[in-house]
Amino acid sequence: MNESTKKKIAQAFLDVLRQKPFSSIKVKDVIDAAEVSHMTFYRNYSDIFDLVEQICYEDLMLFSKIYGRNAEWKSIVFCILNTIKNNAAFYGKILKDEQASDSFVRALCRVSFETTGAQGSRTTQTAWCETMQKWARNGFSESVEDEYIELVGAMPLHEVFTGDDLRDVIRAYETNTLDDFRNRLKYPQKKV
């Protein structure tokens, strides 16, 4: 595949997206803006969603250029969150559209699989998607740090903690009384 043609198509899509909502963009809009043929588009992408997935994937993989392929998880997530916030116009439209947000999740799964050999559970994918969609609906007004805490809090415990750490967290939770739960509802914990 010709990388300059792919970049031209991707740039044309981004230009069209600045002018229209995602749901009304057709392949014809992109090929007209890119001045390429249908055949050229379909030689590079199966559809608009494949194009969005590829754009997201390339953005989300930026961490590997900054931190290398063996970065710490927090550094990776902060890089991804900063990338999303710095491209708020694009990600706002993508994450607010149900079908386009599926392309975002597929890109995340590709990043995860390529870097770890696993895609993460469906629950983790949902945590990412819902957390990012909420952030987009709020205009990305929350800080990257707050969004990181929100994301980690939405992930399943067994993917955040393992072994003895997971058992310790479960034991600490099990010792809560009903008063502990009621007090948490009355006086929610502040974000750290």
C-alpha positions as CSV (number, residue, x, y, z in Angstrom):
1,M,0.0,0.0,0.0
2,N,1.2,3.4,-0.9
3,E,1.7,5.4,2.4
4,S,1.4,8.8,0.7
5,T,-2.0,7.7,-0.8
6,K,-3.1,6.5,2.6
7,K,-2.1,9.8,4.2
8,K,-3.9,11.7,1.5
9,I,-7.1,9.8,2.1
10,A,-6.8,10.1,5.9
11,Q,-6.2,13.9,5.6
12,A,-9.2,14.2,3.3
13,F,-11.3,12.4,5.8
14,L,-10.1,14.7,8.6
15,D,-10.9,17.7,6.4
16,V,-14.4,16.5,5.7
17,L,-15.0,15.6,9.3
18,R,-14.2,19.2,10.3
19,Q,-17.2,20.3,8.1
20,K,-19.7,17.5,8.7
21,P,-20.8,15.2,11.5
22,F,-19.4,11.7,11.2
23,S,-22.7,10.0,10.6
24,S,-23.2,12.0,7.3
25,I,-19.8,11.3,5.8
26,K,-19.8,8.9,2.8
27,V,-16.9,7.3,1.0
28,K,-17.7,9.6,-1.9
29,D,-17.1,12.7,0.2
30,V,-13.6,11.4,1.1
31,I,-12.6,10.3,-2.4
32,D,-13.8,13.6,-3.8
33,A,-11.8,15.5,-1.2
34,A,-8.7,13.3,-1.7
35,E,-9.1,13.3,-5.5
36,V,-8.7,9.5,-5.7
37,S,-10.8,6.8,-7.2
38,H,-13.2,4.4,-5.4
39,M,-10.8,1.7,-6.3
40,T,-7.9,3.5,-4.6
41,F,-9.9,4.0,-1.5
42,Y,-11.1,0.4,-1.3
43,R,-7.6,-0.8,-2.1
44,N,-6.5,0.8,1.2
45,Y,-9.6,0.6,3.4
46,S,-12.6,-1.6,3.6
47,D,-14.9,1.2,4.6
48,I,-15.1,4.5,6.5
49,F,-14.9,2.6,9.8
50,D,-11.7,0.9,8.8
51,L,-10.3,4.3,7.9
52,V,-11.3,5.7,11.4
53,E,-9.8,2.6,13.1
54,Q,-6.5,3.1,11.3
55,I,-6.3,6.8,12.1
56,C,-7.0,6.1,15.8
57,Y,-4.5,3.2,15.8
58,E,-1.7,5.4,14.5
59,D,-2.6,8.1,17.1
60,L,-2.8,5.6,20.0
61,M,0.5,4.0,19.0
62,L,2.4,7.3,19.5
63,F,3.4,6.2,22.9
64,S,5.8,3.6,21.4
65,K,7.7,6.4,19.6
66,I,8.0,8.4,22.9
67,Y,8.5,5.6,25.5
68,G,9.5,2.6,23.4
69,R,7.7,-0.7,23.2
70,N,8.1,-1.7,26.9
71,A,6.7,1.4,28.6
72,E,4.9,1.5,31.9
73,W,1.1,1.2,31.7
74,K,0.5,4.6,33.3
75,S,2.8,6.3,30.8
76,I,1.1,4.6,27.9
77,V,-2.4,5.6,29.1
78,F,-1.3,9.2,29.9
79,C,0.1,9.4,26.4
80,I,-3.1,8.0,24.9
81,L,-5.3,10.4,27.0
82,N,-3.1,13.4,26.0
83,T,-3.4,12.4,22.4
84,I,-7.1,12.3,22.6
85,K,-7.4,15.6,24.5
86,N,-5.0,17.3,22.1
87,N,-7.2,16.1,19.2
88,A,-10.5,16.9,20.8
89,A,-12.3,18.0,17.7
90,F,-11.6,14.6,16.0
91,Y,-12.1,12.4,19.0
92,G,-15.1,14.4,20.1
93,K,-16.9,13.5,16.9
94,I,-15.7,9.9,16.8
95,L,-16.5,9.1,20.4
96,K,-19.9,10.7,20.3
97,D,-20.9,8.5,17.3
98,E,-21.8,4.9,18.4
99,Q,-20.5,3.2,15.3
100,A,-17.3,5.4,15.0
101,S,-16.6,4.7,18.7
102,D,-16.5,1.0,17.9
103,S,-13.7,1.8,15.5
104,F,-11.9,3.5,18.4
105,V,-12.3,0.4,20.5
106,R,-11.0,-1.8,17.7
107,A,-8.0,0.4,17.4
108,L,-7.4,0.1,21.2
109,C,-7.7,-3.7,20.9
110,R,-5.1,-3.7,18.1
111,V,-2.7,-1.6,20.2
112,S,-3.2,-3.9,23.1
113,F,-2.8,-7.1,21.1
114,E,0.2,-5.8,19.2
115,T,2.0,-4.7,22.3
116,T,0.9,-7.4,24.9
117,G,-0.5,-10.3,22.9
118,A,-3.9,-9.8,24.5
119,Q,-6.9,-7.6,23.7
120,G,-8.2,-7.1,27.2
121,S,-11.6,-8.4,28.3
122,R,-14.9,-7.1,27.0
123,T,-15.4,-5.4,30.3
124,T,-12.1,-3.5,29.9
125,Q,-13.0,-2.5,26.4
126,T,-16.4,-1.2,27.7
127,A,-14.6,0.7,30.5
128,W,-12.4,2.4,28.0
129,C,-15.2,3.2,25.6
130,E,-17.7,4.5,28.2
131,T,-15.1,6.5,30.0
132,M,-13.8,8.1,26.8
133,Q,-17.4,8.8,25.5
134,K,-18.3,10.5,28.8
135,W,-15.1,12.6,28.6
136,A,-16.0,13.6,25.0
137,R,-19.6,14.5,26.0
138,N,-18.0,16.8,28.7
139,G,-15.9,18.5,26.1
140,F,-12.7,16.9,27.5
141,S,-12.9,19.4,30.3
142,E,-11.6,17.0,33.0
143,S,-7.8,16.8,33.3
144,V,-5.9,13.9,31.9
145,E,-5.0,12.9,35.5
146,D,-8.7,12.8,36.6
147,E,-9.6,10.9,33.4
148,Y,-6.8,8.3,34.2
149,I,-8.3,7.8,37.7
150,E,-11.8,7.5,36.2
151,L,-10.6,4.9,33.7
152,V,-8.7,2.8,36.2
153,G,-11.7,2.9,38.5
154,A,-13.9,1.6,35.7
155,M,-11.7,-1.4,34.9
156,P,-12.4,-4.8,36.3
157,L,-10.4,-5.5,39.5
158,H,-8.9,-8.7,38.1
159,E,-7.2,-6.7,35.3
160,V,-5.8,-4.1,37.7
161,F,-4.8,-6.4,40.5
162,T,-3.5,-10.0,40.4
163,G,-2.5,-12.7,42.9
164,D,-2.0,-11.5,46.5
165,D,-2.8,-7.9,45.6
166,L,-6.2,-8.9,44.3
167,R,-6.9,-11.0,47.4
168,D,-5.9,-8.1,49.7
169,V,-8.2,-5.7,47.9
170,I,-11.1,-8.2,48.1
171,R,-10.4,-8.8,51.8
172,A,-10.4,-5.0,52.5
173,Y,-13.7,-4.7,50.6
174,E,-15.3,-7.7,52.5
175,T,-14.6,-6.1,55.9
176,N,-16.7,-3.0,55.1
177,T,-19.8,-2.6,57.1
178,L,-23.1,-1.2,55.9
179,D,-22.3,2.0,57.8
180,D,-19.0,2.2,55.7
181,F,-21.1,2.0,52.5
182,R,-23.6,4.5,53.7
183,N,-20.9,7.0,54.7
184,R,-19.2,6.7,51.3
185,L,-22.5,7.6,49.7
186,K,-22.9,10.6,52.0
187,Y,-19.3,11.7,51.8
188,P,-17.8,10.6,48.5
189,Q,-14.1,10.2,48.4
190,K,-12.2,13.0,46.7
191,K,-10.1,12.1,43.7
192,V,-6.5,11.7,44.5
